[in-house]
Amino acid sequence: MKIGNQDYQSIWIDGNDPEVVRVIDQQKLPFFLEIKELRSVDDVYDAIDSMTVRGAPLIGAAGAFGIYLATLEINSQTNIREHLSNAARYLISCRPTAVNLSWAVNHTLEKLKDETSPSTLVKKALAAATEICEMEKENCRQIGKHGLKLIEAISKKKKGAPVNILTHCNAGWLACIDYGTATAPIYLAHEKGIPLHVWVDETRPRNQGAKLTAYELGQNGVPYTLIPDNTGGHLMQQKLVDIVIVGSDRTTRTGDVANKIGTYLKALAAFDNKIPFYCALPSSSIDFNIADGMREITIEERNPDEVTNVTGFGEGEIRSVRICPEDAVAVNYGFDITPARLITGLITEKGICRAAEKDIKAMFSYKFN
Ligand code: MRU
């Protein structure tokens, strides 16, 4: 997708030096566009940990490139199996909720399983990580095509009046290498000339909606309005939301969805107001091994400083200010679970299905044991 007139992905291999992975520094957006270089497993860990890179498909891709960088660290003294499995464990430990991270790291490791030649390991790891990026881009493109039909149908029903879509957090191209999951249908509909407008939840505490979704929609010419997180219910009661589309960090085989904290409340409000609520996700975000989101998905707890402080732009720099008493006690859950019963459907690369085991199984039978 575009920033200014230039096409970007949120992660790529340096064109001049294949030993360098480049990423857009999402901590700096929308105030500064800075590209960061990752040269080691530690660099990748730090980038994921600091949320320089974030979003489920992107941290998966970054993890895969982390394994590639680990293969570049191999020398004649290295115990290869131990080195790679330590790197994998370390990278996976960085963020627990999005399943894409462990999926992509393990998938890359699997491709290296029987290999002992260092140069072949490097080649194979780079090929696997690149393949994951290409696959995720294609998944998002397909999600866009399937989701577009939903927007088209609403537009037709509204006789061309703008379709109002509400989204939460950033399930956009920044989070997904390109196109995005929740945003892919929006970008395709916009490209097709379908009038639409997006309500963008600011998404406290880190404000990925305000900082990232607003930024990328604006850069790509999509009309949007930024709203405080508590506004969605009111808008729905006023019939100002036609459809909600959000992303997912981990979806169970039964259709429970873990997504950014606050998603559940939007689903409840949508359910009460009979507004369609869709989760857009590639199959790399489905954890086919688990059935109960509430019991089986680990919810990341982040630093309470993200709650007690707000980070923004002032006097030419990015700064953080406290918004509560100095000794305030705060807690910071990163995600919540939206139970399948509140979800109208899942928009996947294979099509749209109900959030139910039978339907997910029909779509992804090869993933079920
Ligand atoms: O904590 P983050 O920013 O990495 O959270 C990820 C998200 O933005 C989402 O929850 C998103 O909707 C799923 S990722 C496409």
Residues whose N, C-alpha, C, O or C-beta is under 5 A from the ligand:
A	BS01	MRU	R54 G55 A56 H168 C169 N170 A171 A175 T181 Q208 G247 S248 D249 N259 K260
